[in-house]
Structures are given as structure tokens and as C-alpha cells.
């Protein structure tokens, strides 16, 4: 009797331990797959929100995920952006964003923008296209390209980083409509201060760089009047009437350089696949252990349970490691100079 009682006790303890291990494996297996911190943190903080869109679809890249939104989807759900997220618009696509501190940003068609690791309060990485930014009272916000930068001081202005006829590289141009801005072409370049309705263009070639400065041109005013902020008054240069073209020209499109995202995302996907395979294999070994346990073959059950725990443990560690792999920080990406 004592022998049977001991055997039943061992069997019960093994079943309880195996059931607890199985539950833990399932939880560790599911959490890495469905937990995406980028969107959750952004929605919780709510410091960057897409409040309006028009034209075709736009794309959000966040924590290795690529999500396509349509303008109609904004009426069904709120779309938030978090630290390190990238926003891309396509042909005829425009997106308007609300940033913390009262700032508003309008991203034009065929444009690509990435938010810093500190969200809306840190410099924005501009890869290509056109945008308009209006900062709140006392708010300063910087926009960086590869080597050029601009900081808006409580004002309203536009930034172009597009190919122009005859230019080998994108031309970086800043137009101010209100307030002031500081523009720098490189680390060793002088600082250019812009006032309302002033414009500066910075162009580089393979052999030299040049700066063109003047007043805001009619094409820029017409473009941003045609694609103004939601419920905003038209832009009027002193002494001129409002100009709005019937059919604004579509800007040329160059794919943004996303090579810095490819390697970590590829490694992350490989680690997730490896973790899933090993976790499933561990669950299979644990299942075999349950099968031997029901037949009171405790030695084989123990072998399968230990093997399953080891294999699943490796899979779980791999999945947890995949969660730690994210795109590089702004410190590694931004080569633009610090603004005063």
C-alpha cells in the first residue's frame, strides 16, 4: 500500500509540475508575439497623433512592424506614433500630426520622416520630401537631414528636401512664414537666421556647396495654401494676394534610405523564428513526457520533461533577446550638427 501511495504521490507531483511548466511556456511563447511596445507606449503617452490625412494611403513603421493606413481609417481609430517610429506618405498622400506643446506638422506627398528616441521633443529625422511645421509659443523644434539642420523658434515654416531640375542631390530649403528659424548646412558652416517670409536653399554637388537666400517664392506659398493645415487661414505674403494653383505639381520621389533598419529587423525575425521553433519543439517533448507519465513510465517521463524544459528555455531566451533588438538610436543615425 505504501508503495502504491508513494507512486501515486510522485505521479501527482509530476503532473502538477508539468502542468505549471506547460502554462509558463505558453505564456512566454505568446507574450513576445503579441506585445508590441511601440504602439502601446505611443497611445499611452499620446504625444504624437495623426489627426488628419488626405489622398492615398500612408505607412507607419514601428518596432519592426509595417502598417498601412487609409485616410478613412482615421475616422474609425486614433493613430499614434512613438519614439523611433517612421511615417511615409505616397503619391498624393498627406498627413497632419499633432505634437506635444501645441506643435502641428504636415507631411506632404512622397515624404519620409522619423521621430527621435525622445518623441516629439527631440529632433526629427527627415529623409526626403516636403513638410510644414508650426511650433507652439516658446517651443523650439529641430529637423535634421544627413548633414543639415533647422530649428524653428515659435514659428511657422516649411522644409523641402527634394530633387530639383538640374540637381544631382536633394536640395535642402527652408521657408519661414512666421517667427524665426536657424539653419546650418554642416558642422563647419555658418548659422543662417531666417525671419518671416525669408527662404534659404542649401545645395551640394560632388565638388562644391552653395547657399541661395531670398524671399519665399510664389510656388512655395501656392503649394502650402493648397495643402494648408486643417482650419488654418491662408498664407499671404505682405503686399501680395493669396495664390492657390488649380493643380499643384507633384514632387519627384526618391526612396528613403532604410538600410539602417534592415539588419536589426532581419536579425530580429531570425531570432523570433528560432525561438518559436525551439519553443514548439519543447512543448512537443513535454507532450511526450505527459504520454509516458500517464503510463507510469516515470524515468522516460522525467527525461522528456527535462529535455523539453531545456529546449523551451532556449526558445524563450531567444524570443526575449529578439525583444531587445530595435532600430539604431538617433545618436548613431544623426550626423547633423547640434543647434544653439
N, C-alpha and C positions, 0 to 999 in steps of 0.2 A: 504493500500500500504506500509506504513511504517513497518507494522508487517511482511509482506512477505519479504521486503527488509532486515529487521533485521535477519529473519530466514535464508535467502539465504547467508547473510554475515557470520552468525555463521557456516553454513554448509561448506562454502568455507574455513573458517579458520580451521575448524576441519579436512577437507580433507588435507589441506596443512601440518598441524601439524602431522597428522597421516602418511602422505607420508614421511615426513622428519624423523620421528621416525622409520618407516619401513626401510628406507635406512640406517640409523645409525646402526640398529640391524643387517642387512645383512652384513655390513662392519665389525662390531665387531665379527660377527659369523664366517666369512670367514678368517679373518686375523690370528687368533690363530691357525687355522687348517693348513694353507699353509705356514706360516712364520716359518722357522727353522733357528735360528741364527747360529748354529754351522757350517754348511757347507758354509753359506754366508760369515760369518766373516773369515773363513779359506781361501776361494777363494779370498776374497778382500785383505787379507794380504799376502797370498801366501808364508808363511814361512815354511810350511811342505808340500811336494808334493811327491806322489808316482810316480817315473819316470820309473820304470821297474818292471816286475813281470814274474814269470815262474811257470809252473806246474799247479796245480789245483786252484780253486777259493780261494779268501781271503775275510775277513769280516771286515767292519768298523762299529763301534758302536759310534754314535754321537747324542747327545741331545735326547736320548731315541729311536732313530731310528737304525735299523739293516739293513745294505745294503750289499749285496753280489756282488762282482766284479770278473770278469774273467780277465786273462792277456790280452785277446783280447780287452776288453773294454778300456784299456789304450790308444789304438790306435785311439779310437773314441772320448774320452773325457778326460780332465785332472781331476785327483782325488787329492783333497787337504784334509788335516787334520787340525783340530782346537784344541783349548785348551780343555783338558779333554777327547779327543777322544781316543778310543781304537782300536787297529789293531790286528787281529787274522789271523793266517795262518793255513791251514790244512795239511794233509799228502801230501808230495811232492810239497808244495806251498812255494814260496819265493817272497819277496817283497823288492825292493830297494827304499830308500827315500832320497830326497834332503832336507836338513835342512838349516836354515839361517846361515850365516857366512862361508859357504863352506863345512859344515859337510855332510857326507854321512853315511847312516845306512842301513844295510842289515839284514832283519829279516828272519830267517830260518824257515823251516817247523815246524808245530805243536808248534807255539810260540805265545805268547800274550804280548802286550806292550801297555801302556797307557801314553799319553803325559800330562805334567803338565798344571796347570791353566795358566801359562805364556807362553805356547807354547814350541818351541824348545829350548829356552834359560833356561828353568827350568829343574830340574831333571826328568828323565824318570822312570816311574814305570814299572818294569819288573816282570811279573807274572810267566812265565815259558818259557823254550825253549832255543834257541841259537840265538845270534845276533853278528854282527860285526859293529864297529863304527870307522870312520875315521874323526877326527876333523880338522878344518882349522887352519892356522897359528895363534898362540896366543889365540886359542879358548879352553875353558875348559867346559866340559860337564859331568854331573854326571848321573849314573844309580843306581837305588835303588831297592832292593827286600824287604822282610819283615823286616830284621834287618841288612842286609849287604849293602855295598855301594862301588862304584868305581867311581873315577873321572879321565877322560882322559885329559892329557895336550898336546895338539897339536900332537896327535899321531894316530896310527892305531892299534886296538886291537879287541879281541873277548871276549864275556861273555857267559858262559854256566850256566844255572840254570836248570839242568835236573837230573833225577834219574839215578844212576849208579848201575851196578850189586853189590848187597850186601848192598846198602844204603837204609835206611828207609825213609830218607827225601832227597829232591833235593840237589845236590852238587853245590855250587857256585864256579865257577872257572873263572879266568881272565887270558888271554894270550895276551902278547904285541908283536907286530910285528915291531913297530916303535914308537919312542917317549917314554914318561913315563906315569905312572898311579899310583894312590894312592888307596889302597884297605883297608877297615876296616870291621872286622867281626861283630862288635857290638859297642855299646856306650862305653863300658869299655875296648874294645880290642885295642891292639896296631895298629898303622898305618903301612901298608906294602907298600913300594915303589918298583915299577917294572920298569925295563929298557927293551930295545928291546930284544925280544926272551926269556923273562922270564915269568914264569907262577906260579900262586899261586892258590891252591884249599882250600876251606873252607867247612868243612863238620860237621854237627851236628847230634847227636843221642839223645836218650832220657836221657842219663846220662852225656855226655861229648861232647866237641867240639875239633877238631884238625885242624891244618893247615899244608898243604903239599906244599913245594916250590921247584921249579926246572926250567929246561929249557922247552920251548914249545915242545910238543910231536909231533911225525910224524902224528898221526891221526888228530890232530887239523889243522896242516898245509895242509894235504891232503884234509880235508873237505872244508876248505875255498879257496883252489885252485880250487876245483871242483865247488864251488859256489861263485866265486870271484865277486868283483864289476864289473859293466859294463865297458869295455875298460880299465881295470886295469891290470898291469903286475903281473905275478905270484909271490907268496911269496916264498922266498928262504932263508933258514937259512944258515948263513956263514959256508962254508965247506961242504954243502950238496946239492944234486941235487933236482930239483923240483919233488915232488911226488904228483901224482893225481890218486886216485883209479878209477877203471873202474866202480864200482857200490858202491857209498858211502852208509854207513849204515844209515838206517832211525832211528832217535832218538825216544825214547818212548814218549808217550803223556799223560799228566795229565791235566784235565780240569782246567782252571784258576778259582780262587775264585772271582765270580762276585756278591756275596751276597750283597755287599755294594751298588750295582746299583738296586737291585730288589725292595727294599721297596720304594725308591723315584719314580721309574718308575711305580710301581703298583699304588701308590697314585696319580701320575700324570694322569694315564689312567682313574682312577675312577673319578677324577675331570673333565677331558675332557668330559667323557660320561655324567656326571651330568650336566655340562654346556650346552652341545648340547641338551639334553632332555628339560631342562628348557627354553633354547632359542627358540626351536621349539614350545614348549607349549605357550610361549609368543607371537610368531608370529601367532599361531592359534587363540589366544584371540584377537589379533589385527585384524585378518581377520574377526572375528565375529563382532568386532566393526565397520569395514567398511560396513558389511552387514546391520547392524542396521542404520548406517549413511545414506546409500542410501535410506532407508525407513523413513528417517526423525525422527527416534526414538532416539533423542539426549541424553536422560537420560541413556538408555541402552548402547548406543554407548560410552558414557563417562565412564560408569562402566567397559565395556570390554577393552577400551583403557588404563585406569589406571591399571587394573589388568594385562593386557598384558605387560605394561611397567615395572611393579614391578617384574613379573616373569622373563621377559627377562633380566632385570637388574641383578637379582640374577645369571642367567645363564652366563651373560657377566663377572661379577665379579669372578665367579668360573673359567671360562676359562682364565682370566688374572692371577688368582692365580696359575693355572696349569703351566703357562709360567715361573713362578718364581721358580718352583721346578726343581732342577737339581741334578745330582750325587754329592756326597760329594767332597769337595776340597782336594787337596793334603795334606794340613795341618792336616786333620783328618785321612787320609789314611796312610801317610808315617811315619813309626816308626823308620826309619833308621837315623843314626847319621849325623850331619852336617859335611861336609868335610872342611878342611882348605883352 
